[in-house]
């Protein structure tokens, strides 16, 4: 049982369409739309060119967005943190040896000075 269906098509040109149809999406309850702009991905070369340009504008110290932050992150990445720990241990050893040297020099002076 085939049934015959009549389809009516109404077409509009651009001017008629904007007059006949609300194209502002006000019926959906959206008053304004925000355009989200995403930064394009930059290459490593572009990053370093920008870094050179911004070098003196970047704060020396700070938890984020600073030279200190870049050094810490890069040091962690390349494993330089252990190197820093080694340097700290060596500095402590130097301090200890300096104190021992000073103590020995005091002992030598004491032994060379005649008791009066």
The first five atom37 places (N, CA, C, CB, O) and aatype in JSON, in Angstrom:
{
  "aatype": [20, 20, 20, 20, 20, 20, 20, 20, 20, 20, 20, 20, 20, 20, 20, 20, 20, 20, 20, 20, 20, 20, 20, 20, 20, 20, 20, 20, 20, 20, 20, 20, 20, 20, 20, 20, 20, 20, 20, 20, 20, 20, 20, 20, 20, 20, 20, 20, 20, 20, 20, 20, 20, 20, 20, 20, 20, 20, 20, 20, 20, 20, 20, 20, 20, 20, 20, 20, 20, 20, 20, 20, 20, 20, 20, 20, 20, 20, 20, 20, 20, 20, 20, 20, 20, 20, 20, 20, 20, 20, 20, 20, 20, 20, 20, 20, 20, 20, 20, 20, 20, 20, 20, 20, 20, 20, 20, 20, 20, 20, 20, 20, 20, 20, 20, 20],
  "atom_mask": [
    [1, 1, 1, 1, 1],
    [1, 1, 1, 1, 1],
    [1, 1, 1, 1, 1],
    [1, 1, 1, 1, 1],
    [1, 1, 1, 1, 1],
    [1, 1, 1, 1, 1],
    [1, 1, 1, 1, 1],
    [1, 1, 1, 1, 1],
    [1, 1, 1, 1, 1],
    [1, 1, 1, 1, 1],
    [1, 1, 1, 1, 1],
    [1, 1, 1, 1, 1],
    [1, 1, 1, 1, 1],
    [1, 1, 1, 1, 1],
    [1, 1, 1, 1, 1],
    [1, 1, 1, 1, 1],
    [1, 1, 1, 1, 1],
    [1, 1, 1, 1, 1],
    [1, 1, 1, 1, 1],
    [1, 1, 1, 1, 1],
    [1, 1, 1, 1, 1],
    [1, 1, 1, 1, 1],
    [1, 1, 1, 1, 1],
    [1, 1, 1, 1, 1],
    [1, 1, 1, 1, 1],
    [1, 1, 1, 1, 1],
    [1, 1, 1, 1, 1],
    [1, 1, 1, 1, 1],
    [1, 1, 1, 1, 1],
    [1, 1, 1, 1, 1],
    [1, 1, 1, 1, 1],
    [1, 1, 1, 1, 1],
    [1, 1, 1, 1, 1],
    [1, 1, 1, 1, 1],
    [1, 1, 1, 1, 1],
    [1, 1, 1, 1, 1],
    [1, 1, 1, 1, 1],
    [1, 1, 1, 1, 1],
    [1, 1, 1, 1, 1],
    [1, 1, 1, 1, 1],
    [1, 1, 1, 1, 1],
    [1, 1, 1, 1, 1],
    [1, 1, 1, 1, 1],
    [1, 1, 1, 1, 1],
    [1, 1, 1, 1, 1],
    [1, 1, 1, 1, 1],
    [1, 1, 1, 1, 1],
    [1, 1, 1, 1, 1],
    [1, 1, 1, 1, 1],
    [1, 1, 1, 1, 1],
    [1, 1, 1, 1, 1],
    [1, 1, 1, 1, 1],
    [1, 1, 1, 1, 1],
    [1, 1, 1, 1, 1],
    [1, 1, 1, 1, 1],
    [1, 1, 1, 1, 1],
    [1, 1, 1, 1, 1],
    [1, 1, 1, 1, 1],
    [1, 1, 1, 1, 1],
    [1, 1, 1, 1, 1],
    [1, 1, 1, 1, 1],
    [1, 1, 1, 1, 1],
    [1, 1, 1, 1, 1],
    [1, 1, 1, 1, 1],
    [1, 1, 1, 1, 1],
    [1, 1, 1, 1, 1],
    [1, 1, 1, 1, 1],
    [1, 1, 1, 1, 1],
    [1, 1, 1, 1, 1],
    [1, 1, 1, 1, 1],
    [1, 1, 1, 1, 1],
    [1, 1, 1, 1, 1],
    [1, 1, 1, 1, 1],
    [1, 1, 1, 1, 1],
    [1, 1, 1, 1, 1],
    [1, 1, 1, 1, 1],
    [1, 1, 1, 1, 1],
    [1, 1, 1, 1, 1],
    [1, 1, 1, 1, 1],
    [1, 1, 1, 1, 1],
    [1, 1, 1, 1, 1],
    [1, 1, 1, 1, 1],
    [1, 1, 1, 1, 1],
    [1, 1, 1, 1, 1],
    [1, 1, 1, 1, 1],
    [1, 1, 1, 1, 1],
    [1, 1, 1, 1, 1],
    [1, 1, 1, 1, 1],
    [1, 1, 1, 1, 1],
    [1, 1, 1, 1, 1],
    [1, 1, 1, 1, 1],
    [1, 1, 1, 1, 1],
    [1, 1, 1, 1, 1],
    [1, 1, 1, 1, 1],
    [1, 1, 1, 1, 1],
    [1, 1, 1, 1, 1],
    [1, 1, 1, 1, 1],
    [1, 1, 1, 1, 1],
    [1, 1, 1, 1, 1],
    [1, 1, 1, 1, 1],
    [1, 1, 1, 1, 1],
    [1, 1, 1, 1, 1],
    [1, 1, 1, 1, 1],
    [1, 1, 1, 1, 1],
    [1, 1, 1, 1, 1],
    [1, 1, 1, 1, 1],
    [1, 1, 1, 1, 1],
    [1, 1, 1, 1, 1],
    [1, 1, 1, 1, 1],
    [1, 1, 1, 1, 1],
    [1, 1, 1, 1, 1],
    [1, 1, 1, 1, 1],
    [1, 1, 1, 1, 1],
    [1, 1, 1, 1, 1],
    [1, 1, 1, 1, 1],
    [1, 1, 1, 1, 1]
  ],
  "atom_positions": [
    [[0.82, -1.18, 0.0], [0.0, 0.0, 0.0], [0.87, 1.24, 0.0], [-0.94, 0.0, 1.19], [1.32, 1.7, 1.05]],
    [[1.08, 1.73, -1.09], [1.88, 2.93, -1.24], [0.99, 4.14, -1.04], [2.57, 2.98, -2.62], [-0.14, 4.2, -1.54]],
    [[1.53, 5.08, -0.3], [0.78, 6.3, -0.03], [1.51, 7.45, -0.68], [0.59, 6.54, 1.49], [2.74, 7.54, -0.59]],
    [[0.8, 8.3, -1.32], [1.4, 9.43, -2.01], [1.55, 10.58, -1.03], [0.54, 9.86, -3.24], [0.6, 10.96, -0.34]],
    [[2.79, 11.15, -0.98], [3.09, 12.26, -0.08], [3.5, 13.45, -0.91], [4.2, 11.89, 0.94], [4.37, 13.35, -1.78]],
    [[2.86, 14.59, -0.65], [3.22, 15.83, -1.34], [4.19, 16.61, -0.46], [1.94, 16.68, -1.68], [3.9, 16.85, 0.72]],
    [[5.31, 17.01, -0.99], [6.3, 17.81, -0.26], [6.37, 19.18, -0.89], [7.7, 17.12, -0.26], [6.55, 19.33, -2.1]],
    [[6.22, 20.18, -0.02], [6.32, 21.56, -0.49], [7.63, 22.14, 0.04], [5.09, 22.42, -0.03], [7.92, 22.03, 1.23]],
    [[8.4, 22.75, -0.83], [9.69, 23.34, -0.47], [9.59, 24.83, -0.67], [10.85, 22.73, -1.31], [9.22, 25.32, -1.74]],
    [[9.95, 25.56, 0.39], [10.0, 27.01, 0.29], [11.47, 27.41, 0.33], [9.18, 27.71, 1.44], [12.18, 27.04, 1.27]],
    [[11.92, 28.13, -0.64], [13.31, 28.56, -0.65], [13.37, 30.08, -0.55], [14.04, 28.07, -1.93], [12.48, 30.79, -1.01]],
    [[14.45, 30.55, 0.08], [14.64, 31.98, 0.31], [16.01, 32.38, -0.23], [14.52, 32.34, 1.82], [16.95, 31.58, -0.23]],
    [[16.1, 33.63, -0.7], [17.44, 34.15, -0.98], [17.98, 34.73, 0.32], [17.41, 35.23, -2.13], [17.28, 34.73, 1.33]],
    [[19.23, 35.21, 0.31], [19.88, 35.64, 1.55], [19.09, 36.74, 2.27], [21.29, 36.14, 1.24], [18.92, 36.67, 3.49]],
    [[18.62, 37.72, 1.56], [17.88, 38.82, 2.19], [16.56, 38.34, 2.77], [17.63, 39.94, 1.18], [16.18, 38.76, 3.86]],
    [[15.86, 37.48, 2.05], [14.59, 36.97, 2.53], [14.79, 36.07, 3.75], [13.88, 36.2, 1.43], [13.97, 36.06, 4.67]],
    [[15.9, 35.32, 3.75], [16.16, 34.42, 4.86], [16.35, 35.18, 6.16], [17.39, 33.56, 4.57], [15.77, 34.82, 7.18]],
    [[17.15, 36.23, 6.14], [17.4, 36.99, 7.37], [16.15, 37.71, 7.85], [18.51, 37.99, 7.16], [16.04, 38.01, 9.04]],
    [[15.22, 37.99, 6.95], [13.96, 38.61, 7.36], [12.99, 37.57, 7.9], [13.34, 39.35, 6.19], [12.21, 37.87, 8.81]],
    [[13.01, 36.36, 7.37], [12.05, 35.33, 7.76], [12.51, 34.49, 8.94], [11.78, 34.43, 6.59], [11.69, 34.01, 9.72]],
    [[13.84, 34.33, 9.08], [14.36, 33.45, 10.11], [15.26, 34.24, 11.05], [15.14, 32.27, 9.49], [16.11, 35.02, 10.61]],
    [[15.06, 34.03, 12.38], [15.9, 34.67, 13.38], [17.24, 33.93, 13.41], [15.21, 34.67, 14.8], [17.3, 32.76, 13.81]],
    [[18.3, 34.59, 12.99], [19.62, 33.96, 12.94], [20.5, 34.34, 14.13], [20.33, 34.34, 11.65], [21.7, 34.05, 14.12]],
    [[19.93, 34.96, 15.13], [20.7, 35.42, 16.29], [20.74, 34.41, 17.43], [20.13, 36.72, 16.79], [21.38, 34.67, 18.44]],
    [[20.09, 33.28, 17.3], [20.04, 32.23, 18.32], [19.45, 32.71, 19.64], [21.42, 31.69, 18.56], [19.8, 32.19, 20.7]],
    [[18.57, 33.68, 19.59], [17.95, 34.17, 20.82], [16.95, 33.17, 21.36], [17.27, 35.5, 20.57], [16.63, 33.22, 22.55]],
    [[16.45, 32.29, 20.56], [15.49, 31.3, 21.01], [16.14, 30.22, 21.86], [14.8, 30.67, 19.81], [15.45, 29.53, 22.61]],
    [[17.44, 30.07, 21.76], [18.14, 29.06, 22.55], [18.58, 29.59, 23.9], [19.35, 28.54, 21.78], [19.17, 28.85, 24.69]],
    [[18.31, 30.85, 24.19], [18.66, 31.43, 25.47], [20.11, 31.86, 25.57], [18.37, 30.46, 26.55], [20.59, 32.15, 26.67]],
    [[20.81, 31.91, 24.48], [22.2, 32.34, 24.48], [22.23, 33.8, 24.07], [23.08, 31.46, 23.53], [21.96, 34.14, 22.92]],
    [[22.55, 34.67, 25.04], [22.56, 36.1, 24.76], [23.81, 36.5, 23.98], [22.46, 36.89, 26.05], [23.73, 37.26, 23.02]],
    [[24.94, 35.99, 24.4], [26.19, 36.31, 23.72], [27.0, 35.02, 23.55], [27.01, 37.38, 24.5], [26.82, 34.04, 24.28]],
    [[27.85, 35.07, 22.6], [28.74, 33.92, 22.41], [30.16, 34.38, 22.6], [28.54, 33.28, 21.01], [30.54, 35.47, 22.18]],
    [[30.96, 33.54, 23.25], [32.37, 33.85, 23.45], [33.17, 33.1, 22.4], [32.84, 33.48, 24.87], [32.93, 31.93, 22.11]],
    [[34.12, 33.79, 21.86], [35.02, 33.15, 20.91], [36.26, 32.74, 21.67], [35.37, 34.09, 19.71], [36.94, 33.58, 22.27]],
    [[36.56, 31.47, 21.66], [37.74, 30.96, 22.33], [38.85, 30.89, 21.31], [37.48, 29.58, 22.98], [38.76, 30.18, 20.31]],
    [[39.9, 31.64, 21.59], [41.04, 31.65, 20.69], [42.13, 30.8, 21.33], [41.55, 33.11, 20.41], [42.55, 31.06, 22.46]],
    [[42.57, 29.8, 20.63], [43.64, 28.97, 21.14], [44.93, 29.37, 20.43], [43.34, 27.46, 20.94], [44.96, 29.6, 19.22]],
    [[45.99, 29.43, 21.22], [47.29, 29.77, 20.65], [47.77, 28.62, 19.78], [48.32, 30.09, 21.76], [47.65, 27.45, 20.16]],
    [[48.3, 28.94, 18.65], [48.84, 27.87, 17.82], [50.1, 27.3, 18.47], [49.14, 28.38, 16.38], [50.81, 28.01, 19.18]],
    [[50.36, 26.06, 18.23], [51.57, 25.44, 18.75], [52.77, 26.05, 18.05], [51.53, 23.9, 18.53], [52.78, 26.26, 16.84]],
    [[53.8, 26.35, 18.85], [55.0, 26.94, 18.26], [56.12, 25.9, 18.26], [55.44, 28.21, 19.04], [56.1, 24.94, 19.03]],
    [[57.06, 26.09, 17.39], [58.18, 25.17, 17.28], [59.21, 25.49, 18.37], [58.83, 25.25, 15.87], [59.13, 26.53, 19.03]],
    [[60.15, 24.59, 18.55], [61.22, 24.81, 19.52], [62.03, 26.04, 19.14], [62.14, 23.56, 19.62], [62.38, 26.84, 20.01]],
    [[62.32, 26.21, 17.85], [63.06, 27.4, 17.42], [62.3, 28.68, 17.72], [63.36, 27.33, 15.92], [62.88, 29.66, 18.18]],
    [[60.98, 28.66, 17.47], [60.17, 29.84, 17.77], [60.15, 30.12, 19.27], [58.73, 29.64, 17.25], [60.21, 31.27, 19.69]],
    [[60.08, 29.04, 20.08], [60.1, 29.21, 21.54], [61.37, 29.94, 21.97], [60.0, 27.84, 22.24], [61.31, 30.91, 22.73]],
    [[62.53, 29.47, 21.49], [63.78, 30.08, 21.92], [63.95, 31.49, 21.36], [64.95, 29.22, 21.49], [64.57, 32.33, 22.01]],
    [[63.42, 31.76, 20.19], [63.44, 33.15, 19.68], [62.61, 34.06, 20.59], [62.9, 33.21, 18.22], [63.04, 35.16, 20.92]],
    [[61.44, 33.59, 20.98], [60.6, 34.37, 21.89], [61.26, 34.51, 23.25], [59.21, 33.72, 22.05], [61.2, 35.57, 23.88]],
    [[61.91, 33.44, 23.72], [62.6, 33.47, 25.01], [63.69, 34.54, 24.99], [63.22, 32.09, 25.34], [63.82, 35.31, 25.95]],
    [[64.46, 34.6, 23.91], [65.51, 35.62, 23.8], [64.91, 37.02, 23.8], [66.34, 35.41, 22.53], [65.46, 37.95, 24.39]],
    [[63.78, 37.17, 23.14], [63.11, 38.48, 23.09], [62.61, 38.89, 24.47], [61.95, 38.44, 22.09], [62.69, 40.06, 24.84]],
    [[62.08, 37.93, 25.24], [61.46, 38.22, 26.54], [62.42, 38.06, 27.72], [60.28, 37.32, 26.74], [62.02, 38.29, 28.86]],
    [[63.66, 37.69, 27.47], [64.6, 37.31, 28.52], [64.61, 38.3, 29.69], [65.99, 37.19, 27.94], [64.47, 37.89, 30.84]],
    [[64.77, 39.58, 29.41], [64.9, 40.57, 30.49], [63.56, 40.98, 31.08], [65.6, 41.79, 29.97], [63.52, 41.67, 32.1]],
    [[62.47, 40.56, 30.47], [61.14, 40.83, 31.03], [60.7, 39.75, 32.01], [60.12, 40.97, 29.9], [59.78, 39.96, 32.79]],
    [[61.36, 38.6, 31.96], [61.02, 37.49, 32.85], [61.65, 37.76, 34.22], [61.52, 36.13, 32.27], [62.84, 38.06, 34.29]],
    [[60.86, 37.66, 35.31], [61.42, 37.89, 36.65], [62.5, 36.85, 36.98], [60.31, 37.83, 37.71], [62.42, 35.7, 36.56]],
    [[63.51, 37.29, 37.73], [64.58, 36.37, 38.12], [64.06, 35.27, 39.04], [65.71, 37.12, 38.8], [64.35, 34.09, 38.83]],
    [[63.29, 35.65, 40.05], [62.82, 34.7, 41.05], [61.3, 34.61, 41.05], [63.31, 35.11, 42.44], [60.61, 35.56, 40.68]],
    [[60.79, 33.45, 41.46], [59.35, 33.25, 41.56], [58.99, 31.79, 41.41], [58.62, 34.08, 40.52], [59.7, 31.02, 40.77]],
    [[57.86, 31.42, 42.01], [57.4, 30.03, 41.97], [57.06, 29.59, 40.54], [56.17, 29.86, 42.86], [57.29, 28.43, 40.18]],
    [[56.53, 30.5, 39.74], [56.21, 30.2, 38.34], [56.58, 31.39, 37.49], [54.7, 29.85, 38.17], [56.81, 32.49, 38.01]],
    [[56.65, 31.19, 36.2], [56.92, 32.26, 35.23], [58.15, 33.09, 35.58], [55.72, 33.17, 35.13], [58.12, 34.32, 35.51]],
    [[59.22, 32.42, 35.95], [60.47, 33.11, 36.3], [61.66, 32.29, 35.81], [60.56, 33.36, 37.84], [61.51, 31.13, 35.43]],
    [[62.83, 32.92, 35.82], [64.04, 32.19, 35.48], [64.29, 31.07, 36.49], [65.26, 33.15, 35.42], [64.71, 29.97, 36.13]],
    [[64.02, 31.37, 37.76], [64.2, 30.35, 38.8], [63.35, 29.12, 38.49], [63.84, 30.92, 40.2], [63.82, 27.99, 38.62]],
    [[62.12, 29.33, 38.1], [61.21, 28.23, 37.75], [61.76, 27.43, 36.57], [59.79, 28.78, 37.4], [61.76, 26.2, 36.6]],
    [[62.24, 28.12, 35.54], [62.79, 27.43, 34.37], [64.0, 26.59, 34.75], [63.16, 28.44, 33.29], [64.15, 25.46, 34.27]],
    [[64.87, 27.14, 35.61], [66.06, 26.4, 36.02], [65.66, 25.15, 36.8], [66.98, 27.3, 36.88], [66.2, 24.07, 36.57]],
    [[64.71, 25.3, 37.73], [64.28, 24.15, 38.53], [63.67, 23.07, 37.66], [63.27, 24.58, 39.6], [64.01, 21.89, 37.78]],
    [[62.76, 23.45, 36.76], [62.1, 22.47, 35.89], [63.11, 21.79, 34.99], [61.01, 23.14, 35.05], [63.08, 20.56, 34.83]],
    [[63.99, 22.56, 34.39], [64.99, 21.98, 33.49], [65.97, 21.1, 34.27], [65.74, 23.1, 32.75], [66.38, 20.05, 33.78]],
    [[66.36, 21.53, 35.46], [67.27, 20.74, 36.29], [66.65, 19.4, 36.66], [67.65, 21.51, 37.55], [67.32, 18.37, 36.62]],
    [[65.38, 19.41, 37.01], [64.68, 18.16, 37.32], [64.65, 17.26, 36.09], [63.24, 18.45, 37.81], [64.86, 16.05, 36.19]],
    [[64.39, 17.86, 34.95], [64.25, 17.08, 33.72], [65.56, 16.4, 33.32], [63.77, 17.98, 32.59], [65.56, 15.24, 32.9]],
    [[66.68, 17.13, 33.44], [67.96, 16.56, 33.0], [68.69, 15.83, 34.12], [68.84, 17.65, 32.44], [69.78, 15.29, 33.9]],
    [[68.12, 15.82, 35.3], [68.74, 15.09, 36.41], [69.8, 15.88, 37.13], [69.34, 13.84, 35.92], [70.65, 15.29, 37.8]],
    [[69.78, 17.19, 37.03], [70.78, 18.02, 37.68], [70.5, 18.2, 39.16], [70.85, 19.38, 37.01], [71.33, 18.75, 39.88]],
    [[69.34, 17.74, 39.62], [69.01, 17.87, 41.04], [70.02, 17.09, 41.87], [67.57, 17.37, 41.32], [70.48, 17.59, 42.89]],
    [[70.37, 15.88, 41.46], [71.35, 15.09, 42.2], [72.71, 15.79, 42.2], [71.47, 13.67, 41.6], [73.45, 15.72, 43.17]],
    [[73.03, 16.47, 41.1], [74.27, 17.22, 41.03], [74.27, 18.34, 42.06], [74.48, 17.8, 39.61], [75.29, 18.58, 42.71]],
    [[73.15, 19.01, 42.22], [73.04, 20.06, 43.23], [73.23, 19.49, 44.63], [71.68, 20.77, 43.12], [73.85, 20.13, 45.48]],
    [[72.71, 18.3, 44.88], [72.88, 17.65, 46.18], [74.35, 17.32, 46.41], [72.02, 16.38, 46.28], [74.85, 17.46, 47.53]],
    [[75.03, 16.87, 45.37], [76.46, 16.57, 45.48], [77.26, 17.84, 45.78], [76.97, 15.92, 44.18], [78.17, 17.82, 46.61]],
    [[76.92, 18.91, 45.12], [77.6, 20.19, 45.36], [77.37, 20.64, 46.8], [77.09, 21.28, 44.37], [78.3, 21.11, 47.45]],
    [[76.15, 20.49, 47.29], [75.84, 20.88, 48.67], [76.68, 20.05, 49.65], [74.33, 20.7, 48.97], [77.22, 20.6, 50.61]],
    [[76.79, 18.75, 49.41], [77.59, 17.88, 50.28], [79.06, 18.3, 50.25], [77.45, 16.41, 49.86], [79.73, 18.32, 51.28]],
    [[79.57, 18.63, 49.06], [80.96, 19.08, 48.93], [81.19, 20.41, 49.65], [81.35, 19.21, 47.46], [82.23, 20.61, 50.27]],
    [[80.23, 21.3, 49.56], [80.36, 22.58, 50.27], [80.39, 22.38, 51.77], [79.2, 23.51, 49.9], [81.14, 23.05, 52.48]],
    [[79.59, 21.45, 52.27], [79.61, 21.15, 53.7], [80.96, 20.55, 54.11], [78.47, 20.18, 54.07], [81.48, 20.85, 55.18]],
    [[81.51, 19.7, 53.25], [82.82, 19.11, 53.54], [83.9, 20.19, 53.54], [83.16, 18.01, 52.5], [84.8, 20.17, 54.38]],
    [[83.83, 21.12, 52.61], [84.8, 22.23, 52.57], [84.72, 23.05, 53.84], [84.54, 23.14, 51.34], [85.74, 23.42, 54.41]],
    [[83.5, 23.33, 54.3], [83.32, 24.1, 55.53], [83.93, 23.36, 56.72], [81.83, 24.37, 55.79], [84.58, 23.96, 57.57]],
    [[83.7, 22.05, 56.76], [84.26, 21.23, 57.84], [85.79, 21.24, 57.79], [83.73, 19.79, 57.74], [86.44, 21.36, 58.83]],
    [[86.36, 21.1, 56.61], [87.81, 21.09, 56.46], [88.42, 22.46, 56.8], [88.21, 20.69, 55.04], [89.5, 22.52, 57.37]],
    [[87.74, 23.51, 56.46], [88.22, 24.86, 56.82], [88.28, 25.01, 58.34], [87.32, 25.96, 56.2], [89.24, 25.55, 58.89]],
    [[87.22, 24.53, 59.01], [87.19, 24.62, 60.47], [88.31, 23.79, 61.08], [85.82, 24.16, 61.01], [88.96, 24.23, 62.03]],
    [[88.54, 22.59, 60.53], [89.61, 21.73, 61.01], [90.97, 22.39, 60.79], [89.57, 20.36, 60.32], [91.84, 22.33, 61.66]],
    [[91.16, 23.02, 59.63], [92.4, 23.73, 59.32], [92.61, 24.87, 60.31], [92.37, 24.27, 57.88], [93.73, 25.07, 60.8]],
    [[91.57, 25.61, 60.59], [91.67, 26.72, 61.55], [92.04, 26.21, 62.93], [90.35, 27.5, 61.62], [92.89, 26.79, 63.61]],
    [[91.42, 25.11, 63.34], [91.73, 24.52, 64.65], [93.19, 24.08, 64.71], [90.79, 23.33, 64.94], [93.86, 24.29, 65.72]],
    [[93.69, 23.46, 63.63], [95.09, 23.01, 63.61], [96.05, 24.19, 63.63], [95.35, 22.16, 62.37], [97.09, 24.13, 64.29]],
    [[95.72, 25.26, 62.93], [96.57, 26.45, 62.96], [96.61, 27.05, 64.38], [96.07, 27.52, 61.95], [97.65, 27.51, 64.84]],
    [[95.48, 27.02, 65.06], [95.43, 27.52, 66.44], [96.3, 26.64, 67.34], [93.96, 27.55, 66.97], [97.0, 27.15, 68.22]],
    [[96.25, 25.35, 67.12], [97.07, 24.42, 67.91], [98.55, 24.68, 67.67], [96.72, 22.95, 67.57], [99.34, 24.71, 68.62]],
    [[98.95, 24.88, 66.42], [100.35, 25.17, 66.08], [100.8, 26.45, 66.76], [100.54, 25.28, 64.54], [101.89, 26.5, 67.32]],
    [[99.98, 27.48, 66.71], [100.32, 28.75, 67.36], [100.46, 28.57, 68.86], [99.26, 29.82, 67.04], [101.35, 29.14, 69.48]],
    [[99.6, 27.79, 69.43], [99.64, 27.56, 70.86], [100.93, 26.83, 71.24], [98.41, 26.77, 71.32], [101.56, 27.15, 72.24]],
    [[101.32, 25.84, 70.43], [102.53, 25.09, 70.73], [103.79, 25.9, 70.48], [102.57, 23.82, 69.89], [104.8, 25.67, 71.15]],
    [[103.76, 26.84, 69.56], [104.94, 27.66, 69.27], [105.1, 28.81, 70.25], [104.87, 28.2, 67.86], [106.2, 29.34, 70.41]],
    [[104.06, 29.19, 70.88], [104.13, 30.32, 71.83], [104.65, 29.81, 73.16], [102.73, 31.0, 72.01], [104.1, 28.87, 73.73]],
    [[105.74, 30.44, 73.65], [106.28, 29.97, 74.94], [105.33, 30.34, 76.09], [107.7, 30.59, 75.2], [104.7, 31.4, 76.08]],
    [[105.24, 29.44, 77.04], [104.4, 29.71, 78.22], [105.14, 30.65, 79.17], [104.01, 28.39, 78.94], [106.28, 30.38, 79.55]],
    [[104.52, 31.68, 79.52], [105.14, 32.63, 80.42], [104.46, 32.59, 81.76], [105.1, 34.04, 79.84], [104.83, 33.32, 82.67]]
  ]
}
